[in-house]
Amino acid sequence: MSKLSSGARAVTLRVLVAAAAVQLLSAHGCAEPPSPQPDARLTLDVAQPTGTYRPGDTVSYRITVANPGPVGVNRVSVFPYVDYNFIRASTTCTVHGQATADTDDCTMMRTMEVGSSVTFDVVALVRSAEEATAPNFVQVDIVGGRGYRVETPVALANLPGAGYHAFTAGGRAFDVHVDAATAGIAFDGTGGRTLPYSGPDADGTWHLAGGAGWRETPDLLVGTADLGGGTQPFVAARSFVTATADLDHREFVMFERETLADGNTVTRVHSTSMLGTAMKICVDAAAPSLAACPAASVHDYYLRVNEGWFFATDTATPETTLQFRVARAGNTQILLRSEPSGTGRIFAIGLPAASNPVASTLVGGDTLGRWGTLTLAPASASLHETLGTAAGTALALDGALAATPHAPAGLFQGTLGDASAAVWITQQGPVALVAGKPGTPVDGLLQVFSR
């Protein structure tokens, strides 16, 4: 059995379901003297449906054993196995047109007359989200006669919950695994902790303790969790850009939150552009675009990539190197950075500069540990938040949207509650971001929402 690399994962989940093994026994499970049957013949067919599944779903497959002749066959017993990522939930055997419920005797056959067939309908539970291939097979033997074997590898690819890498507002990166069999989500590097979850509810939220939870898109997990140090947002992705050429002529607007050594937090918006191995970032200035960035604040970086991680080295101060990954979410690229900085910890999310908020209601959380909805209505230049806390208290905020001057298309300014609480907001594909503006009461606030 071999595990596939995370890089081999496709955008959509495909599961090829196969029977694993068919074992020969006597009618009583004991070895008996074989009866020579040199002319005995059987046929074996395995139906392998292709579908899209997640852990916890059930899948069905069918094994049909038939005897076309020329003679009846005795001493045949078939028992279907499922392997690795499946748990056999039930087996129904249809013999001579009569269905038999799942019992220890349902696969026992002393004879198969010419023209008869036996069908096994096996229902299995998808147990785990780990990618794998397993050398499963179907085998039928006739005591004293021929043996029949069909090898059919089971392939589990792109199961949601598998192979995710999470970037958190706490300034750390984790590997994430969601296991439906135990209803737990685990973040590697947290001392083996598995957080129990429930759901999903009507809006697609999977819930964790303390008012946290996450939303699942085909390519991302977006949510909040307490990984030590309080409930914080995270974005987890499975597919990443692996070459600098894939970022050529790309521009991102990065929403960044830094937790300083003294515990205070600040938020910033950086504009970033890539051209080959050259990267420019507007730093040390509250400018939403390179065009609006003072020349002295535009820093040049040399960009390189290693195993999906990008490293940007400041050409003026080579000791300064940033590291990040760029996730693929459908046709959208999302820059994700979570690492220690010189004074604290950095969490940054970058969306393409051409992002455009669209009328929609999104679900997510923020760096204050709240969870709820964000409703955008660009046509009426309004937004509405309904956020709850672990204590059950709710906060409803109405705001106004306005295009940000000198900013890439789609970067808006907003006000929450009153004009003093000013934020930036942007959206692309499945993700929307809200960041508090420096010098306002919401400086340090970062919210991450998902459709």
Summary of the structure (lengths in Angstrom):
residues: 451
radius of gyration: 28.4
end to end distance: 36.4
largest distance: 91.5
contacts: 1547
relative contact order: 0.12
helix: 4%
strand: 53%
